[in-house]
Amino acid sequence: MDPWVPWLPDFIPKPHQAAYADCPMMVSMLIDNTNHWRVGLINEIFKPASAQAILALPIPQRRKPDKLIWIPDAKGAFSVKSVYKANHIFNITTTLNEAQWKGLWKIKTTERIRILLWRMATNSLPTKDILNQRFETFNSSWVQNGFSKCTEQRWHNQAHPSTTTSEVESWYVSSAMTFVVDGIWNLRNRAVFQGEKVNIREACLPIQSRIIEFHNVIQAANQDHCAPTSQVWKPPLTGFIKLNVDAAIGPLRTALAVVARNSLGEVIKVWAKPHHSCTPIQAEASAIQWAANLASSEGWKQVIIESDSKMCMDSLSDNPAVPYWAISNDIVNILNSVSVFLSCSFV
C-alpha cells in the first residue's frame, strides 16, 4: 500500500489481513456515490487505528487535483527551515520531559535568558567538555570550565540574603534564579576570556539590581492588565441569524454543537451530535461546516458563523491565510457550502 494517511506511522494504513496489502485498490473505492466514506468497508479492511485515521480525513465536495503535502509543516509547505527543525528535533540530547519544557518557556524572564536556559537544557553551551565532543582536533587548553566553579558559590543567598520561598511568589523565585544563572555564565566568561578575578559579593549587586528592575516591570504590567476582561456576545443585525459553533474533544469521542440566535438574541434552535474522533482543529472545522449545512437546510439567507478557532477563522476571513493542511479540504467545503447564502460572514 502507498503512504497516504496522515497521523499513521509511515502514513500507511494497516489492513486486518496481509492479503489486502497486495490487492490493487484506489481511495475512490472507499467512497460511495454520495461522496461519503464507506464506513463498513473501511472497518472491514483496516485495523481500528487505521480506519479511524481514514475516517478523520474530510472528503472535498468538488474534485481537485492531488498534490504533495509536507507533513512536518502545519500548512504543508516545504521549506529548509521545516527540514532543519524536523531533523534536529530527534537529535537533541536532554533529560527534560514535555511538561518541563513548557515550564521553561513560560518562565517570566527575558528572551535572551530563555535561550541560555534552552542551551543549558540541551547541553549546548560552548564549554570545554562539549567542544571536545564536537571537535576532535579542538585545542581546549584555552577554554576552562569556570561555570561549574561559580555554581558552587552561594549565589541565591547572596542575591537574596533575607528572603525565603514562602515570602515571595513562586514565579518570582524562578524568575530571579534565571538572572542568577545568567550572571554566573557571564562571570564565568569574563573570568575565562578576560582573565578577571571572581568577586562573588561584587558580582551579586548588579544581578540583584536586574532582578528588582525586572520584578518592578512585571508588577507594573500586571497592574495595567489586572482589570478582568469579559467577552460579551453581540447579537446580529436585523434579518441576520448568528450561529455559534463549538466542539468538545474527549479521549474516546468528539461532539459538535451549534446554537442559532436572531437579532433579538433569542435562541431559535440548538443542535448537538457526536462526531468521529479527530484533532481539535478538525473538529472545529467540522462544526463550522455543519453549521453552514444546517443554516442552508433551514432556508436562512443571511447568516453569521462565530467560532473560537482562530486557525479556522483566519482561513475563512476576507483576507484568508493559507489553511493548515489538516483542514484544507474542510475550508474548501465550507466556502462551497456558504456560496448559497446572500450574505455569510465568519467572526
Residue pairs with C-beta under 8 A, 6 or more apart in sequence:
1 12
1 13
1 15
1 21
1 25
2 12
3 10
3 11
3 12
4 11
4 12
4 13
4 27
5 11
5 12
5 13
5 50
5 53
5 54
5 57
6 53
6 57
6 69
6 71
6 326
7 53
7 56
7 279
8 14
8 49
8 50
8 53
11 71
13 46
13 47
13 50
13 51
13 53
13 54
14 46
14 47
14 49
14 50
15 21
15 45
15 46
15 47
15 50
16 44
16 45
16 46
16 47
20 45
30 37
30 38
30 41
30 42
30 54
31 37
31 38
31 59
32 38
35 59
35 61
36 59
37 54
37 55
37 59
39 55
42 51
42 54
42 55
43 51
45 51
46 54
52 276
52 277
55 276
56 276
56 277
56 278
56 279
56 282
57 329
58 282
58 285
58 286
58 327
58 329
58 330
58 333
59 329
60 329
60 332
60 333
61 332
61 333
61 336
61 337
62 332
62 336
64 332
69 76
69 325
70 76
70 77
70 78
70 79
70 82
71 325
72 82
72 83
72 85
72 86
73 79
73 82
73 325
74 324
74 325
74 326
75 322
75 323
75 324
75 325
76 324
76 325
76 328
77 322
92 122
93 122
93 123
94 121
94 122
94 123
96 104
96 121
101 121
104 114
104 117
104 118
104 121
105 114
107 114
107 117
107 171
107 174
107 175
107 178
108 171
108 174
108 175
108 218
109 175
109 178
109 179
109 214
110 214
112 182
113 178
113 179
113 181
113 182
114 178
116 181
116 182
116 185
117 178
117 181
118 124
119 125
120 181
123 130
124 130
125 147
125 185
126 143
127 143
127 145
127 147
128 140
128 143
128 144
128 145
129 145
131 138
131 140
131 143
132 138
132 140
143 192
144 192
146 188
146 191
146 192
146 198
147 184
147 185
147 188
149 188
149 198
150 184
150 187
150 188
150 191
150 198
151 184
153 200
155 180
155 183
155 184
155 200
155 204
155 207
156 177
156 180
158 200
158 201
158 204
159 176
159 180
159 204
159 207
159 208
159 211
160 176
160 208
165 173
172 215
175 211
175 214
175 215
175 218
176 211
176 215
179 207
179 210
179 211
179 214
180 207
183 203
183 204
183 206
183 207
183 210
187 198
187 203
190 196
191 197
191 198
233 244
233 265
235 242
235 261
235 262
235 263
235 264
235 265
236 242
236 261
236 262
236 263
236 304
237 263
238 263
239 263
239 302
240 262
240 263
240 302
240 303
240 304
240 343
241 260
241 261
241 262
241 268
241 295
241 300
241 302
241 303
241 304
242 260
242 261
242 303
242 304
242 305
242 306
243 258
243 259
243 260
243 291
243 294
243 295
243 303
243 304
243 305
243 306
244 258
244 259
244 261
244 306
244 307
245 256
245 257
245 258
245 284
245 287
245 288
245 290
245 291
245 305
245 306
245 307
246 256
246 257
246 284
246 287
246 307
246 308
247 254
247 255
247 256
247 257
247 275
247 280
247 283
247 284
247 286
247 287
248 254
248 255
248 257
248 283
249 280
249 283
252 277
253 274
253 275
253 277
254 274
254 275
254 276
254 277
254 278
254 283
255 272
255 273
255 274
255 275
256 272
256 273
256 274
256 275
256 283
256 286
256 287
256 290
257 270
257 271
257 272
257 287
258 270
258 271
258 272
258 287
258 290
258 291
258 294
259 267
259 269
259 270
259 271
260 267
260 268
260 269
260 270
260 294
260 295
260 298
261 267
261 268
262 268
269 294
269 298
271 290
271 294
273 290
275 283
275 286
278 286
279 326
281 309
281 311
281 312
281 324
281 326
281 327
282 326
282 327
282 330
284 307
284 308
284 309
284 311
284 312
285 309
285 312
285 327
285 330
285 331
285 334
286 330
287 307
288 305
288 307
288 309
288 312
288 316
288 330
288 334
288 346
289 330
289 333
289 334
289 337
291 305
292 303
292 305
292 334
292 337
292 338
292 344
293 337
295 303
295 305
295 341
296 337
296 340
296 341
300 341
301 341
301 342
301 343
302 341
302 342
302 343
302 344
303 338
303 341
303 343
303 344
304 344
304 345
304 346
304 347
305 338
305 344
305 345
305 346
305 347
306 346
306 347
307 313
307 346
311 323
311 324
311 327
312 327
312 330
312 331
312 346
313 346
313 347
314 320
314 321
315 321
315 322
315 323
315 324
315 327
315 331
316 331
316 334
316 335
316 346
317 346
320 331
323 331
338 344
